[in-house]
Amino acid sequence: AYMTSFGIDAELFGRLNVTLDLYNINNKNLLLAVPLAPSTGFFEFMDNVGTVNNKGIELAVDATVYENRELSWDLGFNIGFNRNRVVYLPNGEFRQGNQIVKEGQDIFTWNMPIWAGVDPKTGSPTWEKVLEDGTKEITTSYAEATFQNAGTSSPKFQGGFNTMLRWKNLTLSATGNFICGNMIYNSARVSMDSDGAYTDYNMMSHNNGLGWTRWQKEGDIATHPKPKMNGNNDAHMLSTRYLESGTYFRLKNVTLSYDLPQAWMKKANMQGVKVYVSGDNLVTFSKFSGMDPEIDTEDGTYDTNYPVPMTVVGGIQITF
């Protein structure tokens, strides 16, 4: 890797710390799954090929918003913007799973037929077809659908925050994180939201607050095709139907604690006693239909990942 970076660390007014980093990195000889000719008997092999450029900005701010003997408030925030581009590949481009690696674009670019919704007359699925002159039309034949770029699994930005509010012996703290702009391919829906293509799987509920509706009669404007035994005209095949926004905000932790007065501790020959209640993963704001949008953004595929549990615990911490 060849890296150029520029950073600033500054302390302002005795209560504000700012860190700013700008970077430009060329990663060479990346380990990628390179496809092989079918005549070899293998699909792909791992090789050190290609060059990818990453450039971005990272900002972190920590501040003491207010402070006196009885009351204080600290606040921290960080955010990062990264853009990557494929600079060089031996053959210019190749597919890697449901993504296409191609010179001049994001290395994690989705490439698949574009879902065009449900035909209101018949309840059949439709996709985009790109004609030779570049114009587009709607087709009900999956075989005629055109594979196109459809966003990336790379986020536009991501970051987090932390805060601590103290009043006398009472302390309230919270942390959270967020990500924005990435697209997740929800492969779990291929089997569980397939309009009857896989009869040995349970179907996902449409009562999920995302506005999903099933076509039932002519004229219905619906998000899901008419269900049929063994599927409706390949509606469950690879397409942007299962490509969803990975944007989310999660409140990772909230803790409320109380430190018993020091005068009490001296009498008990202890250094301190803290009583606390803490909650993890209390709330997540997201339009993703899966159980957890927090996944590996490079692979960008959600399968049946076990959800992060919400937990609430309380306790007493004693220091002698």
N, C-alpha and C positions, 0 to 999 in steps of 0.2 A: 504494500500500500504506500502511496505517496500523498502526504497530507500537508496542507497549508492552513494555518489557523491564526486567529487574532482574538485576543480576549481582554476584557476590562473587568477589574474588581474595584469597586468603589464603596466607601463609607461616607454617608452624608448625614449631617446634623447629629451625629452621634447615636442615631437610632435607626438608620436605614442602610442596608447592605444590598448592593446590586452586583450581579455577576452576568456578564454578557460574553458569549463565545460565538464566533463566526468560523466556519470551517469549510474546506473544500478538499475532498479525498478522492483519489483515483485508486480503486481496488483492482488489481490485475490478477490473472490466473485464478478466477473464481471457480469453485468446485460446483459444477452443474451436471444435471442428468442430460446427456447428449443422446438424441435418438439414433438408432441404427437402422440400416436397411433390413426389411423383413427376411431377405435371403440369408441373413446371418443366423437366424433362429433366436435372436434376442431383440428386446424392444429398445433398450438404452444402456448406456454405461456412464459411470461417473468419471469426469475428466476436469482438469484445470484449464478452462478456456474462458476467454472473454474479459472485458474490462468494463467496469461500472463506475460512474462518477456520482458521488454523494456530496451535496452541499446543503448547508442549513444554518440556522440560528438557534441558540439556546439561551434563554433568559431565566434567571432566578432572582427573586426579590424577597428579602426578609426585613420586616420592620417591627419596631415597637411603637404601636399606634398611640398608646397612652400608658403612663406609669406614675404611680405615687405609692405611698406606704401601704395603702389598703387595696388599691385597684390597679391592675395592669392588663394590657391586651397586646398579644404578639400575633403577627400575621405573616404567613409565608406563601409564596406562589411561584410556580415554575411552568414554563411552556417551551416546547421545542418544535421547530418547523424543519422538515427534511425533504429534499427532492433528490431522487435518483434518476439517472439516465444511463442506458446501455450505450457505451461508446464504441465497443468493438466486439464482434463475434466472427469466428472463422467462416461461417456460412451466411452471415447476415441475420438469420433468425431461425428459431425452432420452437416447437411446442414443448411445454413442461406441465403435464397434467392438464388442467383446464385453463392454463395461462399460456401466453405466447411471449417468448423472449426475443426481442427484436431491437436492432440498433435504432437509437434515437427516441426510445420510449422507456417508460417505467419498467423495471425488470419484473414486477409483479402485476402485469396487465392481464385482466380477464379477457378471454376470447371465446365467444360462444354465440349461438343464435339469439336474436333479440325477441323477447316475448312481446307480442302485440295484443294480448288480451283474449277475450272470449267473444266469438261471433254471436251477437244478440239474437240472430234468427235461429241458429241451429244448436248453440251451446258448444260448438267445436272450438278447439284451441287455434290460435293464429300466431304467426311469426312474421318478421320482416324478410323480404327478399330484395336484394340489390340487383338491379338490372345492369346491362353492359354500359349504358350511358350514365350510370351513377344514381339514377332515380330509384326510389323505393316503392314497393307495393306490398300488400298484405297477402299472405298465402296460408292456406289451411293444411298444406303438405309439409311435414317436417323435413322431408328429403330436399325440398326446394329452398328451405331457409338458409340464409347466408350467415356464416360465422363472421362476427364483427367484434372489435374491441368494445369493452363494456365496463370502463372504470378499472380501478386497481385495488389491491388489498393493502396498499400503502396509505397510511393516514396523512391527511393534510397537516394536522398538528396534534400534539398530545401533551399532557402535563398533569399537574396536581396542585393541591393546596393543603396548608395546615394552619390551624389557629389555636390559640390558648388564651382563655379569659380567666383571670384570677381575681377573686374578691375575698380578702382576708384569708381564711383557711380553706375556702371553697375554690375548686379549679374545674373548669370545663374545657375540654380539648376535643378537636375534631380533625380528621384527615379525609381527603377525597382524591379521586383521580378521574381523568376524562380523556377521550380520544374522539377525533372528528374526521370524517371524510373517507374512511376506508369502507370497502365493500366486502361482505362475507358471503361465501357460497354455502348455503345451508343444505348440505347433502342429506341430512336426516329427513328432510321433506320429500326427497326423491322416492322414498319407500312409504312414508307415513302421510304424504299429502299428494297422492298419485292418481286420484280419481278412479280407484278400483283396479289399478294395474297390478297391485300386490295384495291379494285377498287374505294373505296370512299375517298382515300387519294391521294394527289398529290405525284408524284415521285421526289426524289432528283435529282438534276442536276449532271451529270457526268463530267461536265466541271468545275472542282474545283481545278485543278492543282495537283491532287493526283494520276494521271495516271489511273483513273478508265476507263474501257472499257466494252462494252456489247457484249456478244457472238452473232454472226449473221449467221455464216456459218461454215461448217466443216473445222477444221484446225485452227480456231481462238484461239489465246491465250488471254483469257479475264479474267477480275476480277469478272464479273457479269454474272450469268446464262442467258439463253434464257428466255425472259418474256412470261408468260402464264397466261391466265385468272384463277384466284384462286390460283396462285402460281405454282412454278416449283419444284415438288418433295420435299416439306418441306424445301426449301432453306432458308426460313425466320425464321426457328425455332432457338432456343437458340444454339449458337456456337460462336467460336472465330472470325467468320466473322464480328461480330459487336464489337469485342474487339479491341480498338485502343490505341495508345500511348498517354498518358496524358502529356508528356514532353512539356514545353513551356517556353518562356521568354517574359515578358511583360514590356514595358516602361510605368510605371504607371503615371508619371507626369513630365512635363518639364515646368519650369517657368523662364521667362526673366523679370527682373524688373530694374527700374531706380529710384534712390533717387535724388530728386531735391537738388541742393546745399544748404547747411545750411545758407549761407549768404542770400539767397532769403527767407528762412523760417523766419529768424529773422525780416526781414522787414515786413513780412506778419503776424507776431505774431503767428506763428505756429511752432510746434516741428518738423514736417516732412511731406513730400508728396512723395508717391511712386506710380509710374505708372507701370503697369505690364500687361503681357499677359501670360496665363497659359493654358496648354493642358493636359487632363487626358486620359489615355488609348490610346495613340497615335498609338502604333503598338504592335502587338503580333506575335511572331514567333512560329508556331506550325503546326504539321501535322494532328491534330485532325479535323475531318470533321464536327463536330458540331459548333454551334455559339460561344461557350465559353468553353475553357478547364479548367477554374478555378472553380472547383467544390469541394464538400466534398470528400476528398480522402478516408475516412473510408467506406462510402457507395459505392463510386466509380461508380455510375450509372448516366448517363446523359439522361434526358428525353427531355423536350422542354424548358429548362432553357432560360429565357430571356437574351440576350447578354448584356454585360457591354457596355454602349455607349461611343463613343469617343466624348469628349467635349472640346471646346476651348472658353475661356472667357477672357475678358480684363477688367481692372478697374483702379480706382484711390483710393488709401488709404490715408486719411488725418488724421493726429494726431495733436490735439491742446494742 
